[in-house]
């Protein structure tokens, strides 16, 4: 065996890749430029720091594709899912975590691993030799981004991610706001009160939309196109699509009853989700924004209950770099022109914390197997992992390639199932059953290879 495996970037993908490879017996060096070289969005030097949200989304592994991805990562002994479960917060049917405790725990486990070394440096060139995984995420440094562009012969593609603000709980007026999960989802009272709600009548909603549309926004550089990932649209961009858009999106009033006025149906509701285990911080759900800081504070304080809000963090927007992976990567996430280099995480064109970590898990295992001289088969396409790998390495149209969350639309059809609502539930269950069997079979092959 020759090694070590070098991993550039200590985010979700890099952390998971390191964990998987090290547990297969391969020495790993993580190259992480933070905190020496900072980024727009990160606050600490911790590995796997969560920036945009504290949610891993749905944990339903039978009717939701991202929940299935959770299941597959747990089945593979994934560090990201283990730490997410350990530091989870009440969030109804979703998996939300205490982001600071989560990142500290991931960092501690990786630093304690005897086969993992964390090296605080910035990689600015694509290495000629050795085994490497580039997992630099949405904030790839300028130097490395330019090196990738030179190698691939094309500029790295990009879109923009927006970040939602976080509010101190003790600054929220609970005589106007109340605790309730939509449709009272959650098995315990703690889960059912993981969300905080601020109601608006029609006049308040209209005034909010007016303020939102008139607020000062961050401007882009000349010649830079503002492409957004649909899952992270700034609220002002949504509002520009129509005055009712937000009321039918993140501010929809359904499934909620205001105990302060139970007979009055809110016209719109702003939801905040608990952001830490102490319950001292709440993030405003769906309120990613590109408003300038002063405008944010003024506009968000028009929301009933947030008139005196203190912000632990205001929102913002940052450039998210990704590759045209269908033209550049093979089915093992290797750069076709330089097969000693793999890519993992958001830079491959997947979107979301879970999807990024999943690509790290796959890349780490594939790289470790190659270093160990093992013939590991391709990731099965019928698994959630395989559906994502297939999409980014050839399943998507290269001409229209854009970042993608995992979803059942990426899965091959299951024969013999009828359409309709009942049919959809049966189809999703068939997808998950088939995926679990395929994934367990691949893991068994992996274990046999490692044992031989």
FENZIBEL-V91442 format. One line per field, one symbol per residue. burial: + if it has 9 or more other C-alpha atoms within 8 Angstrom, else -. A space follows every 50 residues. Layout:
burial: ???
//
This chain:
burial: --++++++++++++++++++++-+-+++++++++-------+----++++ ---+-+++++++++++++++++++---++++++++-++++++++++++++ -++++++--++---++-+-++-++-----+++++++++++--+++-++++ -+---+-++++++++++++-+++--++++++--+++----++++++++++ +--+++-++-+++-+------------++--+++++-++---+-+++--+ +++--+-+-------++++++++++++-+++++++-++++++--+++-++ +++++++++-++-+++++++++++++-++++++++----+++++++++++ ++-+++++++++++++++++++-+-+--++++++++++++++++-+-+-- +-+--+++-++-----------++++++++++++++-+++-++-++--++ --
//
